[in-house]
Amino acid sequence: MTLHDIPLKTLDGRSTSLGEYAGRAVLVVNVASKCGLTPQYTGLEALQQQYADRGLTVVGFPCNQFGGQEPGSAQEIETFCSATYGVTFPMMEKVEVNGEAKHPVYAELTRHADAEGEAGDVQWNFEKFLIAPSGEVVARFRPTTEPQDARITDAIEANLPQA
């Protein structure tokens, strides 16, 4: 099974998978509404707007594992994201990214190392994983790396589908 094959549910309960975005670069981010890093939604939405027409999709996975910073229901999360940050990118249902109940997508993602060669558990909210159009994980960025950081935008540029 590849990342594209793992069953997912959207925030509104629709069945899907990352296969829906096959052929596109995908930036997967575990998100939270009540975190000091929550303002990163602004940068994530900017990436979505800047690169969507060139083949990038940002995908958010709400997670309540870090300090209980995503306690809301699916409806509350959706309302917060759209009203506060104008989020237009796809949001999946709330998942666990670490531990025994780790979602299968994160079981696969966390096998991949960051730039310092460290794989393993997600450190906090807003950890980012870049998936190439082929479905291969090509980069991992720790939570404090801002979405507009050149390391992220350079990796996105290098992995956009070829026209």
C-alpha positions as MATLAB code, in Angstrom:
seq = 'MTLHDIPLKTLDGRSTSLGEYAGRAVLVVNVASKCGLTPQYTGLEALQQQYADRGLTVVGFPCNQFGGQEPGSAQEIETFCSATYGVTFPMMEKVEVNGEAKHPVYAELTRHADAEGEAGDVQWNFEKFLIAPSGEVVARFRPTTEPQDARITDAIEANLPQA';
ca = [
       0.000    0.000    0.000;
       1.314    3.459   -0.911;
       0.507    6.829    0.625;
      -1.956    7.356   -2.225;
      -3.879    4.189   -1.278;
      -4.471    4.827    2.440;
      -8.158    5.529    3.134;
      -8.938    8.946    4.601;
     -11.995   10.920    5.618;
     -12.369   14.628    4.978;
     -13.391   16.968    7.772;
     -16.968   16.738    6.484;
     -16.889   12.923    6.504;
     -16.353   12.166    2.807;
     -14.188    9.120    1.997;
     -11.050    9.972    0.078;
      -7.303    9.289   -0.102;
      -4.178   11.184   -1.065;
      -4.621    9.386   -4.399;
      -7.126   12.134   -5.162;
      -4.057   14.380   -5.534;
      -1.898   11.950   -7.541;
       0.170   13.858  -10.068;
       0.323   16.902   -7.776;
       2.812   17.877   -5.101;
       1.140   17.661   -1.671;
       2.182   19.430    1.518;
       0.724   17.484    4.458;
       0.531   19.402    7.744;
      -0.841   18.413   11.153;
      -2.733   21.500   12.310;
      -4.332   22.856   15.485;
      -6.564   25.846   16.222;
      -5.241   26.819   19.648;
      -1.482   26.577   19.196;
       1.178   29.272   19.234;
       1.953   28.148   15.672;
      -1.674   28.451   14.488;
      -0.877   31.696   12.586;
       1.004   29.424   10.145;
      -2.425   28.833    8.583;
      -1.881   32.217    6.879;
       1.326   31.011    5.237;
      -0.139   27.629    4.339;
      -3.099   29.291    2.627;
      -0.662   31.616    0.815;
       1.227   28.546   -0.489;
      -2.079   27.029   -1.608;
      -3.011   30.214   -3.475;
       0.464   30.735   -4.954;
       1.035   27.181   -6.206;
      -2.374   25.544   -6.706;
      -2.466   26.350  -10.419;
       1.045   24.902  -10.781;
       0.219   21.593   -9.105;
       0.463   21.915   -5.301;
      -2.215   21.010   -2.785;
      -1.819   21.721    0.921;
      -3.679   19.148    3.055;
      -4.383   19.766    6.731;
      -4.808   17.031    9.329;
      -6.194   18.418   12.602;
      -4.605   16.774   15.635;
      -5.333   17.145   19.352;
      -2.275   15.240   20.631;
      -0.124   18.237   21.532;
      -1.380   20.091   24.579;
      -5.037   19.501   23.632;
      -4.741   22.360   21.152;
      -7.361   21.048   18.698;
     -10.322   20.198   20.961;
     -13.105   21.243   18.573;
     -15.574   19.215   16.576;
     -15.187   18.898   12.816;
     -17.699   21.734   12.333;
     -15.901   23.970   14.839;
     -12.547   23.317   13.147;
     -13.982   24.050    9.697;
     -15.627   27.264   10.890;
     -12.465   28.427   12.667;
     -10.235   27.732    9.651;
     -12.472   29.393    7.087;
     -13.597   32.356    9.208;
     -10.253   33.123   10.864;
      -7.736   32.229    8.153;
      -9.758   31.886    4.940;
      -8.529   28.324    4.496;
      -9.482   26.861    1.125;
      -7.171   23.838    1.105;
      -8.553   20.378    1.936;
      -8.870   19.413    5.582;
      -9.063   15.804    6.735;
     -10.741   14.463    9.856;
      -8.930   14.824   13.177;
      -6.238   12.141   13.529;
      -3.472   11.021   15.842;
       0.011   11.462   14.405;
       2.001    9.604   17.105;
       1.513    6.610   19.383;
      -0.449    3.383   19.118;
      -3.431    5.017   17.390;
      -1.228    6.815   14.823;
      -3.099    7.196   11.538;
      -1.623    4.986    8.770;
      -0.719    8.092    6.716;
       1.432    9.311    9.582;
       2.873    5.838   10.155;
       4.276    6.145    6.640;
       5.201    9.838    6.759;
       7.150    9.599   10.014;
       9.449    6.947    8.540;
      11.037    9.769    6.547;
      13.813   11.944    7.926;
      14.064   15.699    8.103;
      17.081   17.673    6.784;
      19.084   16.695    9.879;
      18.453   13.002    9.224;
      15.918   12.534   12.026;
      12.872   10.380   11.376;
      10.314    9.274   13.945;
       7.527   10.959   15.824;
       6.008   14.286   14.869;
       7.405   16.877   17.304;
       4.426   19.248   17.565;
       1.617   20.856   15.580;
       2.439   22.171   12.097;
       5.074   19.617   11.112;
       5.157   19.520    7.300;
       5.787   16.687    4.833;
       6.182   17.296    1.094;
       5.024   14.503   -1.190;
       6.102   14.494   -4.834;
       3.532   13.972   -7.612;
       4.668   10.310   -7.721;
       3.564    9.801   -4.095;
       7.102    9.711   -2.655;
       7.896   11.714    0.506;
      10.667   14.094   -0.546;
      11.020   16.519    2.379;
      10.110   16.938    6.033;
      10.044   20.249    7.874;
       9.764   20.624   11.631;
       6.970   22.698   13.204;
       8.815   25.994   13.642;
       9.786   26.129    9.957;
       7.441   28.782    8.585;
       5.507   27.927    5.406;
       7.188   30.784    3.506;
      10.715   29.611    4.490;
      12.929   29.294    1.407;
      13.662   25.647    2.267;
       9.958   24.871    1.861;
       9.307   27.023   -1.200;
      12.468   25.730   -2.897;
      11.393   22.121   -2.236;
       7.905   22.870   -3.559;
       9.328   24.492   -6.702;
      11.595   21.480   -7.280;
       8.699   19.039   -6.961;
       5.880   20.692   -8.888;
       4.623   18.530  -11.747;
       6.262   19.216  -15.065;
       3.953   20.877  -17.559;
];
